[in-house]
Structures are given as C-alpha cells and as structure tokens.
C-alpha cells in the first residue's frame, strides 16, 4: 500500500498565494504547507512511498520534491495531469490508477487534518473503498455529503442533497484496497468520460452503483478543514498548530 495526494488544483480563491503555487503548497504553519502536513501524516503511519498527482504549477512541487523526501523520509512519484486546469478531479484520480492498484491511502491536497484520520482508516480496513466521514459537524449546502444503507454501504455521495438526510460529510481521505482498485479505475473512467467536470466522488458513486463495496469510517470529534478560501485558510492555521 502507498500514500497518495491529489495536488493538481489551482485554488483560485486563495490568490495571491496561488498565483504561483498549487493549493497544496499554501503555507498554514510558518513555512509548513498543506502538502507538508499530508506527507507527515502518511509517514507517521509508515506509508513512505507516495504518489502525488500534480497539475497547476506542478513545477513548484518538482522544485521541492527532494527537500520533502528528505524531511519526511518518503519516496515521491509525481503523476502529471495536463488537464488539471480544464477538467475536474475524477480524471486526476484516474490518472493515478497504476499507482493505487496495489492499494492506497488517498488524501486531498487541500485538507488539513490530524494523523488520527489516517489511523482510523487503517484500523477499519476491508475489501473495498473506505471513506473518512465526519458525523459530528453540522452540515450545510457546500459539503460533500453521504447517505448509507442499513449495512453501511454508500448509496449516495454528493453536495446536492438536503443536509438533514445525510449521514455525514466526506472529508477527503480514502482507503483504497487492492481488490477494489481495478473496479474503481473503471468507475472513474466511466465518470470522467461521461463528464470531465465531475468529481472523483462521483466515481465512488458509480462504483457503488456497480455493486462495489464503498463504506465509511467515522473520524470522531476531530478538527479539520478543507481549504477553499481565505476564511478556511485562517481555520487551517489554527488547526495546523495542533496537528
């Protein structure tokens, strides 16, 4: 099993930081970036082979690759997405299919959370895809919400649902087991070919509808944030001091 980070996004709402940097390299604690925290967490759970999907301002990650490897004791492989500024992240994750085929713990490159999230996922491994979900936070319209059936299987994942119907919010961390890797790659391909503007979470929906196991692990009462704008960045800086 490897670690994986999706870090191809531009993060235009975080300008001027992202005028020259991908969102994953925005600093949140001194010189520590979102990507630093992601790599530190993966290394702490002994996932030291890490694939990073890069796209917008990829050269900024390339320039820091050696330093990141030295700092966190990881081996990094960069997967280049030349459509990162045109298409959504279902395509980004599909591009990494040869890397997650042996299993991967995937984290979004715009999310700050403690390593307890990775430990929770690894402690509840199964044969399929396992999503880290916040069941504590009060939900609103913008969150990536999930609904489960009575067995815990995912039936719906989307931002477009009544928050009152949701089981919780997917926080951007997923455990992909080797048995699920091939079917997930096929579901992701079907998703981006249907509409390249779809999210990789739409690929999870496709996988579930095809009969693949997609379940969730509750992260508990954990401080975390998806960094989309400057308000989120201020919150990330509060959280990063305690990660």
HELIX and SHEET records of a PDB file:
HELIX    1   1 UNK A   12  UNK A   14  5                                   3    
HELIX    2   2 UNK A   17  UNK A   19  5                                   3    
HELIX    3   3 UNK A   23  UNK A   25  5                                   3    
HELIX    4   4 UNK A   34  UNK A   44  1                                  11    
HELIX    5   5 UNK A   58  UNK A   72  1                                  15    
HELIX    6   6 UNK A   89  UNK A   95  1                                   7    
HELIX    7   7 UNK A   97  UNK A  100  1                                   4    
HELIX    8   8 UNK A  116  UNK A  123  1                                   8    
HELIX    9   9 UNK A  163  UNK A  165  5                                   3    
HELIX   10  10 UNK A  178  UNK A  194  1                                  17    
HELIX   11  11 UNK A  200  UNK A  209  1                                  10    
HELIX   12  12 UNK A  230  UNK A  240  1                                  11    
SHEET    1   A 7 UNK A  75  UNK A  80  0                                        
SHEET    2   A 7 UNK A  49  UNK A  54  1                                        
SHEET    3   A 7 UNK A   2  UNK A   7  1                                        
SHEET    4   A 7 UNK A 104  UNK A 108  1                                        
SHEET    5   A 7 UNK A 168  UNK A 176 -1                                        
SHEET    6   A 7 UNK A 129  UNK A 134 -1                                        
SHEET    7   A 7 UNK A 214  UNK A 218  1                                        
SHEET    1   B 7 UNK A  75  UNK A  80  0                                        
SHEET    2   B 7 UNK A  49  UNK A  54  1                                        
SHEET    3   B 7 UNK A   2  UNK A   7  1                                        
SHEET    4   B 7 UNK A 104  UNK A 108  1                                        
SHEET    5   B 7 UNK A 168  UNK A 176 -1                                        
SHEET    6   B 7 UNK A 145  UNK A 148 -1                                        
SHEET    7   B 7 UNK A 154  UNK A 158 -1                                        
SHEET    1   C 2 UNK A  27  UNK A  29  0                                        
SHEET    2   C 2 UNK A  32  UNK A  33 -1                                        
SHEET    1   D 2 UNK A 111  UNK A 113  0                                        
SHEET    2   D 2 UNK A 224  UNK A 226 -1                                        
END                                                                             
